[in-house]
Amino acid sequence: MRKAKNTVLHFSNAKINLGLHVTQKRADGFHNIETLFVPVAWRDMVEVLPAPAQPDVSISCTGLPIEVEPEKNLCVRAYRLLQKEVELPAVQIFLHKIVPSGAGLGGGSSNAAVVLCALNRLFSLALSQKELQSYAAQLGSDCAFFTYNTPMLATGRGEILQPAEVKLQGYELLIVKPPVSVSTAEAYAGVTPRQPASDLQSIVRQPLSTWKESLVNDFEPSVFAKFPQLRSVKNQLYSSGAVYAAMSGSGSSLFGIFEKAPENAAQVFEGCTVFRQGL
């Protein structure tokens, strides 16, 4: 039986997407995309503890409600995935949910990646970065990114990653989550795949002031048509002084990049969940 190292509390952060191109429908039913993942400091808390007195794996959740049964929770699925390959002792997983679900922020994917990394460390599995990335990709298209957690250009389903340079130092980020959720399936259903005129890495190398006209999220037109409130939030971000604003992933969060974010953001976006950080 593998012996556990001392455990620590893990912080499971969210991400935003700078641009998102849906480029091709694949034979396996998924889509090829091009996007640039950037980690942000909005974080859940995850703790993985050895549990020798109980069989297998259990999970306890607090904070924001999670509307899936335990076996379908990505944290448990991460344990099950590794369990197929190596002998794992029983564990207890404690998840305190702060990052909203159905928001395009990758919260569940981040939780899964953190559990994979925690199990690797806790039980000295000696999995390499590439192995962790491979396992994570089996759990979700953006899970692999969270094993790196640095800006990454993503292609394929989102699991093919290469380091990306993004110069956002000195700006402030405001994320606004209206009280609606968008499922990934319905977001993809409204998109016609296309090849972009310019690649994302070239676009983000340009001054941030040019992004408004060139850095696009292909999900926005159909999602905004179904949820006009989201378009209104994006427009309000620009009215509040954002240099660039967009929907993150498949929604429903919107973000703005500001030279100085409004101090009264909670009042401006009343009824929404608001997160702010320096970049």
PyMOL commands that set and color helices and strands:
alter all, ss='L'
color gray80, all
select helices_A, chain A and resi 70-72+74-83+107-122+129-139+144-147+184-189+200-204+208-214+220-226+228-239+265-268
alter helices_A, ss='H'
color red, helices_A
select strands_A, chain A and resi 10-25+31-50+57-63+91-97+152-155+160-163+172-177+244-247+254-258+273-278
alter strands_A, ss='S'
color yellow, strands_A
deselect
rebuild
show_as cartoon
